[in-house]
């Protein structure tokens, strides 16, 4: 069958829809869930809903020289179940994870098992029906589910991030199927996340993050900001994922309301969380979180020793130092991240319930930055 | 009859993507590059590979390059250095 451009397209010819679904499995094209058979007509409709020509490259992954065109993105978006009008959001999300500073090859392949989180802001939320309320990270909402799933299918099909082959996630987590949600801007006491990240009010954006699995932060017992935030800081300082990397905190509307009631700004909240999310260097050493290899990395050395009485070592310490605990180590604070800007705050979830979430960055190192891109109209 | 379209890149050739170089016919007399892919134990692994290669082939010399970040490609300068000096390059990740 020829395309609108007269090009013969590679594919598999089948008699009926059920065979087509099975063929997607047989070809190794799915994430384990059934995929919508990507027929020519559906792919053409998807492509037509975006501003791109089919050969435009939406994502280039330099470590393995992979260029994902709008056409291939459209095939995967159809398979994921996207409606055509979602395609501009898919393209923006691919551009975001393809930003060179995102260094996609790491989170796409590492044992850390990162999910690609997509946070949606702006009027596109209402226009396309993105969900920002009850069961925020759970099932039930087509735009959230299928756009997040498209990114994973692109990684599987176009970047060959097959589990156990190129995707070496030790365990991974269910967010790797799909992790896309909208901010509940209307329930937020602050400017929308997109505005905090430099975009105009009224612009629609996607913000991406390479995320480890989320941690619930449960509090029904206090409306006082410092008590409430102490719970968040404690969760963020968990040694299992303590790193110099970034954090995403998604406040439930109820928790956000407690902060708003006392006039806490976004910046004050970020600063407070950074200041209080720390463990002692002794704690890190005691639990094997200080690796001798860190000592040859100036940024990690700075992270470990910036609050140490002896100062940051000018030369790499002896490897044995990784396990030798001194009195000064017990007093030296090692914070999560390198500063308040490493903590991204947004708001979402059901109107009822004191359940928020903290997502640590992928990797035991610095990991990759938050990237925000505008959704093209 | 319905055709479903291939979502993979296996059949796609994109301008700018460089194919793999042909395998060298022999290693005797060649300089071998060791490209450590940015993890802390990669060069340890590669050194052992070089030792085995040295036992089996009369290789000329070994050129070591260590990336600082496993998530990004080798730099132009690093690639250029390997290209100029080496007949073959072995790369590895050792976490």
Interface residues (C-beta under 8 A of the other chain):
Chain A: X1 X9 X10 X11 X12 X13 X14 X15 X16 X17 X20 X23 X24 X27 X29 X37 X38 X39 X40 X43 X57 X62 X63 X65 X66 X67 X68 X69 X72 X75 X76 X79 X103 X104 X105 X106 X107 X110 X111 X153 X157 X158 X160 X291 X293 X368
Chain B: X1 X2 X3 X4 X5 X6 X7 X8 X9 X11 X12 X14 X16 X17 X18 X40 X69 X70 X71 X72 X73 X95
